[in-house]
Amino acid sequence: MLNNIGLPGLLLIAVVVLVLFGRGKISSLMGEVGKGITAFKRGVTDGQKELDDAHAEGARDVTPEEKDKA
């Protein structure tokens, strides 16, 4: 059903949304979407950093220390 929308249909939907909500409301909504995307990217980066840190901690040098022979 949604495969037949095409460009004219999308433009009509965009105009109707603009008329219903107004430019200011849509602008603030897009700002919130941008903040959400930024927060998501930051979370993914932080999660990857935590995984890398955990992997580095597990891969540390565990060779036994040599005792001084006196």
C-alpha positions as CSV (number, residue, x, y, z in Angstrom):
1,M,0.0,0.0,0.0
2,L,2.8,2.5,0.9
3,N,4.8,1.5,-2.2
4,N,2.6,3.7,-4.4
5,I,3.0,7.1,-2.6
6,G,5.7,8.6,-4.8
7,L,7.0,12.1,-4.8
8,P,3.6,14.0,-5.2
9,G,2.1,12.0,-2.3
10,L,5.1,12.8,-0.1
11,L,4.9,16.5,-0.9
12,L,1.2,16.6,-0.2
13,I,1.8,14.9,3.2
14,A,4.5,17.4,4.0
15,V,2.3,20.4,3.1
16,V,-0.6,19.0,5.3
17,V,1.8,18.5,8.2
18,L,3.2,22.0,7.8
19,V,-0.3,23.5,7.8
20,L,-1.5,21.5,10.8
21,F,1.5,22.0,13.1
22,G,3.1,25.2,11.8
23,R,6.7,26.0,11.0
24,G,7.8,26.6,14.6
25,K,6.5,23.4,16.0
26,I,8.1,21.3,13.2
27,S,11.4,23.2,13.7
28,S,11.5,22.5,17.4
29,L,10.6,18.8,16.7
30,M,13.5,18.5,14.3
31,G,15.8,20.0,16.9
32,E,14.7,17.4,19.4
33,V,15.3,14.7,16.8
34,G,18.8,16.0,16.2
35,K,19.5,16.0,20.0
36,G,18.3,12.4,20.2
37,I,20.5,11.3,17.3
38,T,23.5,13.0,19.0
39,A,22.8,11.3,22.3
40,F,22.4,8.0,20.6
41,K,25.8,8.4,18.8
42,R,27.4,9.4,22.1
43,G,26.0,6.3,23.8
44,V,27.3,4.0,21.1
45,T,30.7,5.6,21.3
46,D,30.8,5.3,25.1
47,G,29.6,1.7,24.9
48,Q,32.4,0.9,22.4
49,K,34.9,2.6,24.6
50,E,33.8,0.6,27.6
51,L,34.1,-2.6,25.6
52,D,37.6,-1.7,24.4
53,D,38.7,-0.8,28.0
54,A,37.4,-4.1,29.3
55,H,39.2,-6.0,26.5
56,A,42.4,-4.1,27.2
57,E,42.1,-4.9,30.9
58,G,41.7,-8.6,30.1
59,A,44.6,-8.6,27.7
60,R,47.1,-7.1,30.0
61,D,50.5,-8.7,30.6
62,V,50.2,-11.6,33.0
63,T,53.7,-13.0,32.8
64,P,55.1,-13.9,36.2
65,E,57.7,-11.6,37.7
66,E,61.2,-13.0,38.0
67,K,62.5,-13.2,41.6
68,D,65.9,-11.8,42.3
69,K,68.5,-14.6,42.7
70,A,70.8,-13.4,45.4
